[in-house]
Every structure is written in structure tokens, then in C-alpha cells.
Amino acid sequence: MTRYQTIATLFAIATTAVAFQTSPGRAFSSEAQQMCSGDAMRLCSSEIPDIPRIRACMVHKKAQVSPGCRAVMDREHAAATGSRKREAAAQ
């Protein structure tokens, strides 16, 4: 794997993690990778390879991400919040 492919893969993983903001065991969607990878490379390249820092950077710069990435982030955050509320209510 080339250096560029490695960096691109790290960004894809990090941006997907940002989009989901849930437990690490949850699978990453191809939609989140597709919609947010470019934004992560543009906005948070200085944070590579530290995935938690990339995640924090993307959340901090959410106003600057593309509309598609923002939509994925919002949708997945809402789903995660709803899931956590259901889990708390069940206990």
C-alpha cells in the first residue's frame, strides 16, 4: 500500500468515526466514507494519523464541511443519540 493510500484510508476511517460518534464496534458506512473523506483531508490533514484528533477536528469544523458530509454526520449523530436514549430507558 502506498503512503497516499495509507493516509487516505486513515482519513476514511476517521471521518466515518466522526460521522457515527458511537461505539467503536459499529460498522462504518460507505456513504460516510464517500461523503466525508475529502472534507477530512481538506480540513484536518494536520491531525494524521491520530484518529481521535481527526474526529475532534471534524466535529470542531463541522460548519466548514460539505453539505453531504454534514447530513451524514447529523443523521448518524441523531441515530446514535436515539439509540443511547433507548438503552438508558431500558435500564
N, C-alpha and C positions, 0 to 999 in steps of 0.2 A: 504494500500500500504506500503510495507516495505521501510526502509531507502534506500536500494540499488536501488529499483525500482524507487524511487523518484529521486535519483541522476541520474540514467540512463535516465530517462525521461527529466530532465533538460538538460543533455548533448545533447540528441537527438534534442531538441528544439533549443538549442544554436547553434549546428553545422549546423542545417538546416538554421537558420537565417544567419549564416556566408555564407553559400553556395549561398543563394539568394541575400543578400545585397540589398534588395529592401524595399518597404513599408511594414509595419507590417501586413497589411491586406492580403497579398498574402499567399496562402496555401503552406504548407511545403510538399515537395515531399518525398515519402517513399524511393526513391533512395538516396536522400541526407542524410536522417537519417541512412540508411543502410551503406552507404559508408563512412560517416564521424564520426559516434558516437565513434568508437574505437579510432580514432585519437584525438578527443576532450578529451576523458578520459585519454589517454596516455600523451598528451601534455599540457593540460590546466586544470587539475583537481584542481589545487590550486585556480582557479578563481570561483569555485562554491560558491554560487548559483547566482552570478552576471552575467546575460546573456550578457549585453553589454561588460563586461570584457572578457568573454569567446569568444565572437565574435572577439574582438580586438586581443586576444591571438592567435586565429586560423589564422587570417589574417597575423599577425606578424610571425607566424611559418609555413606559407604556404609551404615553401621549405621542411619542415620535414613531411608533411602529406603524406599519401599513394597516389599512382598514381590515384586510383579510386576516392578518395575524391577530389584531385586536379582537376581532369577532371570535376567533378560535379561543383566545385567552379568556374572554368574557364568558363564553359558553361553557368551557371546561371548568372555570372557577365556580360558576353557578351550579354546575352538576356536582362538583366536589363539596361545595357548601351544603347543598341539599342532602347529599349522602351522609355527611357528618352530623347534620341535624337529625336525620332518621336514626342513625346509630345511637346518638345521645338519648333520643326519646325511647328507644328500645331498652335502654339500661335501667 
